[in-house]
């Protein structure tokens, strides 16, 4: 398969969008090209969108009003 044929076939398969699969062109040897499907573990399949869940940051402790000198001195002196 030539490079141009592989690109055309790749675009055709990506337009069909079967099950969220993605197709790419891969070089074999010399002038031989092939169309391959790439499945990446951990990535969700392309599909219909779903409702998002809002996550809020956890509340933080209020800042320490003491100066840095007082915060860094041990309780019983140096």
Secondary structure, DSSP 8 states (H G I E B T S, - for coil): --HHHHHHHHHHHHHHTGGG-EEEEEE-STT-EEEEEE--TTS----------------------S-HHHHHS-TT--
